Amino acid sequence: MWRGLYTAATGMLSEQKRTDVIAHNLANAATTGYKKDITVHKEFHNMFIQRVNDFDNGGVLGVDGAPFNTLAELGTSKEDITQIKGFNADPFYRPNIGRLGLGDYIDEIAVDYQQGALETTGNTYDLAIVGDGFFALQTPDGIRYSRNGAFFKNSQGYLQDIRGYNLLDTTGNPIRIPANIKDSAVTITGAGIIYVPGTELRLNPLTNRWEAFGDLNLQQQLAQIQFVEFGDRLATQKQGDNLYYVVDNNEGNPPPVNAVDQNLQARLMNPDAQPRPASGELLQGALEKSNTSIVYEMVELIHNQRLYEANAKAVQTQDTMLEKSVNSVGSLSG
């Protein structure tokens, strides 16, 4: 009975955590590039149920009994062994009573990378990711990754996200748009290559800004956006603010071998946990919306609440049974 209480209680804890995940998904239903979380439930190891005082397989009665292979050698018969309603307790043919579940727990909160819907904005620096891939951003904590492609050009010409983090190119440097180029003249390809008019770039000493010169009817490559993916989807973890970090370390680089727990070293040093060119494509003038479905999450929330209530009822019922066992079954009448 105590075991039943723990089993129901673990179910309540799991559903409570699942409620938090659903609420977080609903709160980010309108967040650009957001990928919803899903809870992965795992069952505790089952317990195999055996009858008390059964003989062990191999013919040993308890720990001190002599080995035996037949009931005759034991000096008994089937009729001497307890039988209830035809149930036979032959030690050589022990019935399979079954297994008892001990509840479940949240093993992992995984990220669902399913593609979100695309929304056309027409803004030059809005970039939607179609397929796999992340943008690389320079943050105070090091390089972080995001699928939020809502960028803008600040007063200095740097491409940044809404938090002011610089968008990086393939060389790890911030991307800066020439001062004399209109936004409408900037072209960004599916591979993230940025083209601007002109045939050469010069640094203006007065403004300390690069400017485009030459034949402005031609296009020249300015930079290529650092657009990457990871072979191992467990390599990235959510940090918050729609940012991801690499599990190797905060900079996304493999840690020193002697600084890694030997049990984790093989996974952390996995080449698939290192950024590589993305297989997806960028779509200029569009944004990827959140892949959270409000209707689906609301249905899951209702279902989750019912499971929680069922487990709570089980706890209440078993608590009542324990109370009766203590106060009624064990009492003596005069």
Buried (B, 14 or more C-beta within 10 A) or exposed (E): EEEBBBBBBBBBBBBEBBBEBBEBBBEBBEBBBBBBBBBEBEEEEEEEEEEEEEBEEEBBBEEEEEEBEEBEEBEEEEEEBEEEEEEEBEBBEBEEEEEEEBBBBBEEBBBEBEBBEBEEBEBBBBBBBBEBBBBBBBBEEBBBBBBBBBBBBEEEBBBBBEEEBBBBBBEEEBBBBBBBBEEEBBBBBEEBBBBBBBEEBEEEEEEEBBBBBEEBEEBBEBBBBBBBBBEEEBBBEBBEBBBBBBBBBBEBEBBEEEEBEEEEBEBBBBEEBBBEBBEBBBBBBBBBBBBBBEEEBEEBBEEBEEBBEEBBEBBEEBEEBBEEEEEEEEEEEE
